[in-house]
Amino acid sequence: MPFISSLKSINGIDMHSASHTTTTDCDLDIAVILPAYNEALTIENTLRSFNAALPQARIFVIDNNSSDDTAEIARRTLAELQAKGAVIGENRQGKGNAMRRAFMSIDAAIYVVADADMTYPANRVHDLIAPVAQGNADMVVGDRHSGGHYALENKRVLHGFGNRLVQSMINRLFNADLADIMSGYRAFNKEFVKSYPILVEGFQIETDMTLHALHKRFRIIEIPVEYRDRPAGSESKLNTLSDGTKVLFTIAQILRYYRPLVFFSGLAALFAVAGGVASIPVFEDWIRERYIHHVPLAILASGLEIVAVMMMGVGLILDSLSHQQRMEYERHLLTNAKRYRATASNDAT
């Protein structure tokens, strides 16, 4: 099980005042990544707030094929602030594609990811950075739920229900105790970013990052942060039903690829139960008359039970392969740990 914690203090440092006590931030190469799609109304204030909180950081806006003036406003604001960074274009729609472009294009010691819609407090960014900078976490998540801010600000009942459903499913499946699976406010070290394959395209990226961290045993810390809804006139790009379906499909895919024994044993159980139900009239025939009248049902029941056995066999084989893959991944991390530390140190200097 990965290291998971929800902290207000780390190593004696009050996380709510980390911006005043952490002196290493200025020495680190920090990249702030802001995926943006049609955020002309909020991108300027978002940039100004993060530049004020982290004036030494490089700020990158990933323009995800916006049809408004998001990119132009971002370039103008960065120039006015004389901030380091750039606007990077990604024409393939979807937040996952934008994040993939950012992680491939940007080298830094610490990465901060936030939405460009003013929903997350930029002045709490030091709290997220501190555990990564001190080597206590690989991924720090801004937890919107523990303080009750998300429940107060979120007006979409189905969206809140979907968040709770996904959280419950992941915590049960991976024996975790996470409060906010889908937060868009996170900090990462270089080791996590450069060893994370992004295979999703849309808003399920946050769920995929969390699942990857759980499966690969990265250290996760959650820190409660404030959350406020979008300002008037700014519209969310989320669709509760379609994006919720994509997230659930992502969880099913993760189970299929990373927890195949759970996935295929579940299918095996379903086929076994279906075969048992189909065989009831067949057994009744045999017990009553020692003759089978329901021959088609007997064939169906036999076929379903055979499929159940095959599903279980597939699950066992793939579980062995998954275990082998995890061992190879651990070897990869151990082999490259020195290189990651060296490049992170170079980035800092």
N, C-alpha and C positions, 0 to 999 in steps of 0.2 A: 504493500500500500504506500502511495507517495506521501511525503510530508505535507500535511494540510493544516493550516492554522488560520484563525481569525484573531488578529492582534491589534491592541491599542498601543503596545509598547514592545520594543525589541531591544534586547541587550541594555535595558535601562533607559532607552531613549523614548521620550514621549512622542508618539507618532503624530499627535495633533500639533506639536511644536517642532517637528523635525526640520522644517525649513529654517528654524533659527539655530538648531544645534548641529546640523549636518554640514560639515565644511568640505566634504570630499566632492560634492556635486560640481563645484566649479572646476575641479581637476579632471572630470570625466567627460568623455565625448558622448553626449546624449543626443539622440535623434528623436524628435517628436513627429509622429506620423498622423496626418489628419485625412482619412479618406473622405472625399466630398463629391456628392452628386446633386447638382442644383441647390447649392447652399449659399446663393448670392446674398440672402438676407442676414445670414449669421457668420459667414466666414471671416469677415473683417474683425468683428469683436472677438471671435475665437482666437484668431492669430494674435491680436493685441494682448489678450489675457494670458496666453501661454508665453509670449515674449516677455511680459512683465514678470511672470513667475520664474521663467528660466531664460534670462537674457543671453546666457552663454551657449544655449542649445541650438542645434540646427533644426529648423522647422520645415517639414516637407508636406505640401498639400498634394494628395493624389487625386487629380481631377478625373473622375470616372465617367468621361464622355458627357459632361454637363451640357445642357442646351441653353443655359442662361449665362450670366457674366461671372460665374464663380471663379474661373481661372484668371480672368483679367483683374478682378478685385483682389484676388490672392497675391498676384504678382505686384500690383501697385502697393498693397499694404506691406508686403515684405520689403519692398524698396524704401518706403517711407520710414519703416522701423529700422532700416539698415540691419535687418536680421539675416543671419546665415541660413541657408536652405534654398529651396526651389519649389517650383510647381512641376510635378511629373504627371504626364498624361497616360491614361490607360483606357483604350477605346472599348475593350471588352467589358460589358456591363456586369456589375455585381461587386459587392464589397470584398468577396474572397479574391476576385481577380485584382482588385486594387491593392489588397494586402500582399498578394504574391509579387506584384510589381515592386512594391516598396521593399520587401524583404530581399528581393534579388538585387535591387539597385543600390541599396544603402548599407554602408558599413559603419558600425558604431559600437561602443562598449555597452551602452544601455539604450534600449528602445522603449519609447512611450507611445501608446496608441490611444487615441480618443476620437470621439465623433466631432464633426465640425458644426454642430447645431446648438452649442451653448448649453447642453444639458448636464455636462460634467464640470465641476469646479476646478479651474486650472490652478488655483492656489493650493490645492491638495496634492499636486504632482510630486512634491518632495517626499510626502508620506509614502507614495508608491515606489519612488526610486530608492529610498533608504535601505529596505531589506535586500534589494538586488545589489546595491553598491557595497553593502557589508557582507555579501556572500551568504546571506541567510535564505534566499529564495531564488528560484529560476523564473518564476512568474508571479507577479503580484496583481491581484484583481481588486478593482474598486467596487466594493460591495454596496449596492444600492438598497438592499432589502433590510439588513439588520437594524438600521436606524429608523426604518419606517417611511423614509422619504419617497421611495418609489410608489408605495401604496397610496400616499397622499396625493402625489402629482399625476400618476397614471390614470387617465380617464377611460381606458379601454379594458373593460372587464374581461373579455375573452383573451386579450393579450396577457393580462396578469395570470389568468388561469393556465394558459399555455406555459408561462414561465415556471409556475409551481409544478406542473405536470412533468416537464422536462427535468427540473431539478430533482424531483422525487425519483424519477426513473434512473437517472445517472447515478445518484447517490446509492440506490439499491443495487444496481448492476455492478458498480465498481467499489462498493463498500466504502464510500466516501461520506463526507459531511460538509459539503459546500453549500453556501447560502445564495450565491448569485452565479449561475452557470453562464448567463448570457450578457454579462456586463461588457460594454464596449470600451471601458477605461482600464488599461492594463499597462504594466511595465514588464520587460523581459531582459534577460541577459543575452549575450551574443550566442552562447552555446545553445540556448533554446531556439533562437531565431534561425540560425544557420543549420540546424538539424531537424527542422520542422517542414515536412512536405505538405504544401497546401494543395489539396485536391478538390476542394469545394469552391463554388463560384459566388454564392450569394451571402445572405445575412446569417446563414448557419455557420459562418466562419468562427464565431465566438464559441459555439458549442463544440465545434471540431477542435479548436485549440485546447479547450478544457479536457476533452476526451483524450487527445494526444498526450497531454501532460499527465493525466491519470494513468494511462496505459504504459507510458515510458518512465513512470516513477520520477518525474520532475517535482521539485519542491514548490508547493503552491501556498501562498499566504493571501488571505482576504483581509482588506482593511475597509471598514465602513466609511463611505463618503456620502456627501449630500448629492441629491439629484433634483433637478427641476425640469418640468415639461418644456417643450419647445415654445419659443416666444410666439405671440399672435402673428399669424400670416405665414408661419413656417410649417410646411406640411411634412408629416412622416412618410418615408418611403416604404415602411413596413406594411404588409398585408397580413392580418392576423391568421387567416385560414391558410393561404397559400404558403406563407413563410413558415407557419407552424407545421404544416405538412412536410415541408422540406427538412425541417429540423428533426422531426420524428423519423423521416426516411434516412437522414444522416446517422441517427442512433442505430437504426436497424443495420445499416451498412457497416458501421463500426463493429457491431456485434458479429456480423458475418465475417469480417476480416480479422478482428483482433480477439474476439471471444467466440470462436466458431463452435466450441463444445456446447456453450449455452444456447447459441442460435439453433444449431442443428438438432440438439437433443430436444429443444422445444418443438421443432417441426416433427421430430420422431414421435413425441408424445401425442401430438395432434393426430397423426396418421394412425398411431396405435389405438387411440380412443375411437376414431372413426371406423377402423377395422373391427373393433370390438362391438360397436353398435350395429354394424352391418351383419355381424355373425350371429346376433341373437336369434333371428328366425331360423337360421340354419341349425343351431344347437337344439332349438325347440323341436324341429322336425326329427332330428336324430334321437333325442330323448323320448319323444312320444311314439314314433313309428319305426325307428331304426332305418329310416330312409330320408334322403334329402330331396325335398320338393323345390326349394329355393336355390337352384343351381347357380343362376347368375349372381345372387348375393354371396354364395360361397366363394365364387371366383373373385368377386370384388373384395370381400373381406380378406382373402388370401393375398391379393395384390397389395392392399393397403398395409397389411402387416409386413410384407416383404419390403415395401418402400420405407416403413418405419425402421426396420433393421438396417437398410442401406443408409438412411439419414444418420443414424447413430454411428455407423461405420465411417461415414464421411466426416462427421464431427470429430471423432477421435483422431483420424488422420490429419485433418487440418489443425487441430489443437496441438498436435506434435510439431507440425510445421511452424505454427505461430510461436511456440515456445523456442524453437530453434532461431526464428527471426529475432525474437527478443534478446536472446543470448548474443547474436551477432551485432545487434544495435548497441548493447552494453559494451561489447568489445570496441565498437566504433567510437563510442563516447570516451572510453578509457584511452584509446589510441590517440584521439585528437584533443584530449583535454589540455595537454600542454600547449598545443598550437592555438586553441581557443583563448587560453589565458594570455599567451604571448601577444596575439593580435589585439586582444582587448586592452592590454597594457600599452601597446603602441598607439591604439586609438586615443587612449587617455592622455598620452604625452604629445 
